[in-house]
Amino acid sequence: MAEYPTTPKPQYPYDLIVNWKTITTAFDSGKEQRRQKQTYAKYDVGLTYNQVSDSDFQTIWNFYTARKGSFEAFYFYTLATSDYDGLFIGTGNASTVTFDLPGKSTSSVTIYNNGETVSSDDYTLLTGGGTESSDRITFDTAPVLNAILTCDFTGYMRIRCRFEEDKLTKSAFAMAFYKTGIKLKGLAAV
């Protein structure tokens, strides 16, 4: 899977929108019932650019067209390091020992297996060794079938996403690029 171009740099700050999927039912009594439809948040991103060269604009346009608009997913890394908690890594299958973290340049990493802290003696962390520059962990023993693996860390969060817009002319893309922003739609981790 491709990584969103790091050059040119988007304008800072940028929009990072956390999306949960909650179904809310309102009753005549005024009470509500809420049901969570997804365990882990998806993250949408809004990017704008300021004073970039024609070749830098062309880089992003070429990336958009290579992804066929909103068809192909890619990874975007947050623009600044921050603390992240409870991010989904993957699900154990009793044979896989290597997993990519949802981040890169991570520090203060804590790994959880079904909510229980995993000792750092039970895995190896490889900085930048995963897919598209992500950090990677290798467990000494494969997590059991259906074990939910999550993590906390400080670093750059990796977001699996796609372009929100599927049908843009080059001039409309340029207007979004400079004025209203390019919107990336967050997708579930795989």
C-alpha positions as CSV (number, residue, x, y, z in Angstrom):
1,M,0.0,0.0,0.0
2,A,1.4,3.4,-0.9
3,E,2.2,6.2,1.5
4,Y,0.9,9.8,1.1
5,P,3.7,12.0,-0.3
6,T,5.8,13.8,2.4
7,T,6.7,16.6,0.0
8,P,5.3,19.1,-0.2
9,K,4.4,19.5,3.4
10,P,0.8,20.4,4.1
11,Q,0.0,23.6,6.0
12,Y,0.0,23.2,9.8
13,P,-2.3,22.9,11.7
14,Y,-4.4,20.4,9.8
15,D,-7.7,18.8,10.5
16,L,-7.6,15.4,12.2
17,I,-11.2,14.2,12.8
18,V,-12.0,11.3,15.1
19,N,-14.9,9.2,13.9
20,W,-16.8,6.8,16.0
21,K,-19.9,5.0,14.8
22,T,-22.6,5.2,17.4
23,I,-26.3,4.4,16.8
24,T,-28.5,6.6,19.0
25,T,-32.2,5.9,19.5
26,A,-34.3,8.7,21.1
27,F,-37.4,7.7,23.0
28,D,-40.6,9.7,23.7
29,S,-39.6,9.8,27.4
30,G,-36.5,11.8,26.5
31,K,-34.2,9.0,27.2
32,E,-31.6,7.7,24.7
33,Q,-30.2,4.4,24.0
34,R,-26.7,4.3,22.3
35,R,-24.9,1.4,20.7
36,Q,-21.3,1.4,19.6
37,K,-20.9,0.0,16.1
38,Q,-17.1,0.0,15.9
39,T,-14.6,-0.6,18.7
40,Y,-11.8,1.6,17.3
41,A,-12.0,5.1,15.8
42,K,-11.4,6.0,12.2
43,Y,-9.6,9.2,11.5
44,D,-10.4,11.6,8.7
45,V,-7.8,14.2,7.6
46,G,-8.2,17.6,6.0
47,L,-5.1,19.1,4.4
48,T,-4.4,22.5,2.8
49,Y,-1.2,23.7,1.1
50,N,0.3,27.1,0.9
51,Q,2.7,28.5,-1.7
52,V,4.0,25.3,-3.3
53,S,5.8,24.9,-6.7
54,D,4.0,23.5,-9.8
55,S,6.1,20.4,-9.5
56,D,5.0,19.9,-5.9
57,F,1.4,20.3,-6.9
58,Q,1.9,17.8,-9.7
59,T,3.3,15.3,-7.2
60,I,0.0,15.3,-5.2
61,W,-2.1,15.3,-8.4
62,N,-0.2,12.3,-9.7
63,F,-0.7,10.5,-6.4
64,Y,-4.4,11.2,-6.6
65,T,-4.7,9.9,-10.2
66,A,-2.5,6.9,-9.4
67,R,-5.0,6.0,-6.6
68,K,-7.8,6.4,-9.1
69,G,-9.6,8.9,-6.9
70,S,-11.1,7.3,-3.9
71,F,-10.6,3.7,-5.2
72,E,-7.2,2.8,-3.7
73,A,-6.4,3.0,0.0
74,F,-3.0,4.4,1.2
75,Y,-1.3,5.4,4.5
76,F,-1.0,8.9,5.9
77,Y,1.2,9.7,8.8
78,T,0.2,12.5,11.2
79,L,2.4,15.6,10.8
80,A,3.6,15.9,14.4
81,T,4.4,13.4,17.1
82,S,1.8,13.0,19.8
83,D,0.7,10.5,22.5
84,Y,-1.8,7.8,21.2
85,D,-3.6,5.3,23.4
86,G,-5.6,2.2,22.6
87,L,-4.8,1.9,18.9
88,F,-5.6,-1.3,17.1
89,I,-2.7,-3.4,15.9
90,G,-4.3,-6.6,14.8
91,T,-6.0,-9.9,15.8
92,G,-4.0,-13.0,16.8
93,N,-4.3,-16.2,14.8
94,A,-2.0,-18.5,16.8
95,S,0.6,-18.5,14.1
96,T,1.5,-14.9,13.1
97,V,4.2,-13.4,15.3
98,T,5.0,-10.2,13.3
99,F,2.7,-7.1,13.3
100,D,3.0,-3.6,12.1
101,L,2.3,-0.9,14.6
102,P,-0.1,1.9,13.6
103,G,2.7,4.4,13.9
104,K,6.4,5.2,13.2
105,S,9.3,6.7,15.1
106,T,7.5,5.4,18.2
107,S,8.7,5.6,21.8
108,S,7.2,4.8,25.2
109,V,5.5,1.8,23.5
110,T,3.1,-0.4,25.5
111,I,1.6,-3.4,23.9
112,Y,-1.7,-5.0,25.1
113,N,-3.0,-8.5,24.4
114,N,-6.8,-8.6,25.2
115,G,-6.3,-5.6,27.5
116,E,-3.4,-7.1,29.4
117,T,0.0,-5.4,29.2
118,V,2.6,-7.5,27.4
119,S,6.1,-7.5,28.9
120,S,8.7,-5.9,26.6
121,D,10.7,-9.1,27.2
122,D,8.1,-11.0,25.2
123,Y,8.5,-9.0,21.9
124,T,11.1,-7.2,19.8
125,L,10.4,-3.7,18.4
126,L,11.9,-2.8,15.1
127,T,11.8,1.0,14.4
128,G,10.9,1.6,10.7
129,G,10.9,-2.0,9.8
130,G,7.3,-2.4,8.8
131,T,5.2,-1.6,5.8
132,E,5.5,2.0,4.5
133,S,8.0,3.0,7.3
134,S,5.8,1.8,10.2
135,D,7.4,0.4,13.3
136,R,7.0,-3.4,13.7
137,I,6.8,-5.8,16.6
138,T,7.7,-9.5,16.6
139,F,6.3,-11.6,19.5
140,D,8.4,-14.4,20.9
141,T,5.2,-16.5,20.8
142,A,2.3,-16.0,18.5
143,P,-0.8,-14.4,20.1
144,V,-3.6,-16.9,20.5
145,L,-6.5,-17.1,18.1
146,N,-8.7,-14.0,18.2
147,A,-6.5,-12.1,20.7
148,I,-7.0,-8.4,20.3
149,L,-3.7,-6.5,20.1
150,T,-3.6,-2.8,20.8
151,C,-0.9,-0.3,21.8
152,D,-0.1,3.0,23.3
153,F,2.9,5.1,22.0
154,T,4.4,8.5,21.4
155,G,5.1,9.1,17.7
156,Y,3.5,9.6,14.3
157,M,0.2,7.8,13.9
158,R,-0.4,5.9,10.7
159,I,-3.9,6.3,9.3
160,R,-5.2,4.0,6.6
161,C,-7.3,6.2,4.3
162,R,-8.5,7.1,0.8
163,F,-9.3,10.3,-1.0
164,E,-12.8,11.4,-0.1
165,E,-13.5,12.8,-3.6
166,D,-13.6,10.4,-6.5
167,K,-14.4,12.8,-9.4
168,L,-12.3,16.0,-9.6
169,T,-11.0,17.9,-12.5
170,K,-7.4,19.1,-12.2
171,S,-8.6,22.7,-11.7
172,A,-11.1,21.6,-9.0
173,F,-8.3,19.6,-7.3
174,A,-6.1,22.7,-7.4
175,M,-8.8,24.8,-5.8
176,A,-9.2,22.2,-3.0
177,F,-5.4,22.0,-2.7
178,Y,-5.1,25.7,-2.0
179,K,-8.4,26.8,-0.6
180,T,-10.9,24.3,0.9
181,G,-8.4,21.5,1.5
182,I,-7.9,17.9,0.4
183,K,-10.1,15.5,2.4
184,L,-8.8,12.0,3.3
185,K,-11.4,9.5,4.5
186,G,-10.3,7.2,7.3
187,L,-10.7,3.5,6.9
188,A,-10.7,0.6,9.3
189,A,-7.3,-1.0,10.1
190,V,-6.8,-4.4,8.4
